[in-house]
Amino acid sequence: MNTEGTNVWPVRLTTDRLSIREPSERDRPALIELITADRARDYLGGAVGFASRQALELSPLGLTWGRWVIAATSADGVEDHTDDAPADRMLGIVTLSYDREELELTYALLPNCVGFGYAAEACHAVLDWAAENLPDEHVIAVTASRNKRSVALLKRLGFTTRKGLTEFGEQCLLMERPLALD
């Protein structure tokens, strides 16, 4: 065990429709779209500056503990949100980190992938994996109070509100749940 969680990385998880895997170079255009899309950034701290975008365009993606891409396992099993829907295309990201000194779950989907249950499916898989492999007793998540879909998803995942806080000038909720649900 290390400060990042486990010594085994990368970890690949699968569900009926999704592959939850490490990022790769082929994901770079979708990652750039995710961090720059107005609809996605509306809940993620606002617009991304030129320097941040350029850094993502030029930096190696690497393997970072707890950072996964949510990808389609096949073109047939996932809603066709684009003209071409290849298998293994990136739909979003899900992460576990200790940035706040507690195990934290975060997730974001490309705007055309919202509303199809992908975030719920990916978060369930990651939380199940974490409950089996990490010693933590609870997990937290932070979301913008006005992001009703995210608040509803976190509640369905078993999270309750610990406290309100302000991040990026916006009212947010810090939510928590036991890592292993009975």
C-alpha atoms as one frame of an Amber mdcrd trajectory, in Angstrom:
protein
   0.000   0.000   0.000   1.262   3.487  -0.760  -0.069   6.985  -0.172  -1.955
   6.765  -3.435  -3.973   3.735  -2.406  -2.596   0.518  -3.872   0.671  -0.676
  -5.345  -1.127  -2.213  -8.312  -1.742   0.264 -11.113  -3.205   0.563 -13.657
  -6.410  -1.227 -12.753  -8.973  -1.933 -15.472 -12.623  -2.372 -14.596 -15.494
  -3.390 -16.841 -19.271  -3.193 -16.709 -21.889  -4.298 -19.209 -21.370  -1.184
 -21.337 -18.146   0.378 -20.118 -14.423  -0.121 -19.880 -12.912   1.914 -17.046
  -9.254   2.102 -17.961  -6.109   4.194 -17.798  -5.927   7.183 -20.164  -3.999
   6.792 -23.400  -2.767   9.053 -26.151  -5.876   8.338 -28.249  -7.970   9.988
 -25.499  -6.185  13.344 -25.742  -8.676  15.054 -28.117 -11.620  13.971 -25.950
  -9.813  15.070 -22.751  -9.199  18.480 -24.301 -12.852  18.666 -25.317 -13.906
  17.719 -21.781 -11.803  20.375 -20.067 -12.749  23.091 -22.560 -16.448  22.399
 -23.301 -18.578  25.261 -21.990 -21.317  22.901 -20.785 -18.861  20.740 -18.834
 -16.837  23.670 -17.472 -19.996  25.367 -16.236 -19.846  23.064 -13.184 -16.065
  22.612 -13.071 -14.746  26.040 -12.187 -15.374  27.949 -15.406 -13.442  28.427
 -18.606  -9.990  26.931 -19.030  -7.247  29.330 -19.995  -5.007  29.006 -23.018
  -2.025  27.957 -20.878  -3.963  25.085 -19.252  -5.205  23.852 -22.612  -1.734
  24.095 -24.137  -0.266  22.187 -21.180  -2.715  19.324 -21.749  -2.024  19.338
 -25.486   1.732  19.083 -24.939   2.143  17.031 -21.763   2.369  13.244 -21.586
  -0.773  11.678 -20.144   1.135   9.121 -18.088  -0.245   6.730 -15.538  -1.507
   8.433 -12.411  -3.018   6.361  -9.624  -6.781   6.713  -9.430  -7.302   8.362
 -12.834  -9.541   6.418 -15.204 -11.149   7.029 -18.559 -14.743   5.907 -18.950
 -14.900   4.272 -22.388 -17.456   2.388 -24.444 -16.832  -1.359 -24.549 -18.483
  -1.609 -27.966 -20.248   0.624 -30.430 -23.393  -1.495 -29.984 -23.600  -1.247
 -26.190 -23.466   2.549 -25.967 -25.789   5.215 -27.289 -24.509   6.679 -30.558
 -23.775  10.298 -29.598 -21.643  11.097 -32.622 -21.576  10.245 -36.300 -19.076
   7.498 -35.558 -19.220   5.631 -32.271 -16.176   3.353 -32.189 -15.664   0.838
 -29.444 -13.346   2.035 -26.666 -13.994   5.717 -27.335 -13.751   7.993 -24.321
 -17.057   9.084 -22.767 -15.651  10.795 -19.667 -13.384  10.426 -16.662 -13.684
   9.124 -13.112 -11.034   9.555 -10.427 -10.145   8.635  -6.894  -7.655  10.888
  -5.134  -6.465  12.010  -1.742  -6.130  15.692  -2.697  -8.295  16.757   0.274
  -6.545  14.300   2.642  -9.555  11.955   2.309 -10.484   9.528  -0.429 -12.420
  11.592  -2.978 -14.481  10.503  -5.983 -14.779  12.814  -8.980 -16.267  12.291
 -12.417 -17.119  14.226 -15.561 -18.674  13.237 -18.876 -18.397  14.718 -22.315
 -21.494  16.879 -22.872 -22.992  14.524 -25.481 -22.699  11.581 -23.066 -24.697
  13.033 -20.165 -28.010  11.464 -19.217 -27.418   7.850 -20.280 -26.323   6.402
 -16.920 -22.610   6.185 -17.746 -21.500   8.185 -14.678 -23.588   6.028 -12.350
 -22.305   2.807 -13.933 -18.664   3.933 -13.765 -18.920   5.311 -10.225 -20.548
   2.083  -8.983 -17.700   0.042 -10.465 -14.974   2.294  -9.053 -16.585   2.452
  -5.598 -17.015  -1.338  -5.532 -13.342  -1.747  -6.474 -12.273   0.773  -3.812
 -14.343  -0.949  -1.111 -12.575  -4.241  -1.875  -9.047  -2.834  -2.252  -8.598
   0.280  -0.109  -8.497   0.601   3.686 -10.540   3.816   3.778 -13.749   3.839
   5.778 -15.481   6.585   3.821 -15.302   8.473   0.536 -16.194  12.092  -0.224
 -17.350  13.946  -3.320 -17.782  17.665  -3.989 -20.327  19.026  -6.432 -21.832
  22.388  -7.287 -25.111  22.821  -5.411 -26.835  23.900  -8.629 -25.698  20.749
 -10.476 -28.937  18.906  -9.723 -28.001  15.833 -11.799 -24.740  15.354  -9.932
 -26.369  15.874  -6.527 -29.067  13.324  -7.438 -26.471  10.812  -8.672 -24.402
  11.129  -5.508 -27.526  10.585  -3.396 -28.377   7.456  -5.431 -24.816   6.257
  -4.775 -25.442   6.609  -1.021 -23.781   9.983  -0.360 -25.203  12.451   2.152
 -24.274  16.092   2.674 -21.525  16.723   5.230 -21.349  20.489   4.709 -21.644
  23.334   2.259 -18.570  25.155   1.001 -17.505  27.638  -1.644 -15.179  26.639
  -4.483 -14.368  28.667  -7.595 -16.756  31.316  -6.246 -19.673  28.882  -6.279
 -21.747  27.203  -3.584 -20.867  23.501  -3.401 -21.747  20.487  -1.311 -19.151
  18.238   0.283 -20.884  14.861   0.420 -19.750  11.596   2.009 -20.689   7.953
   2.372 -19.183   4.847   3.913 -16.898   3.271   1.351 -18.442  -0.168   1.860
 -22.211  -0.045   1.886 -24.062  -2.801   3.716
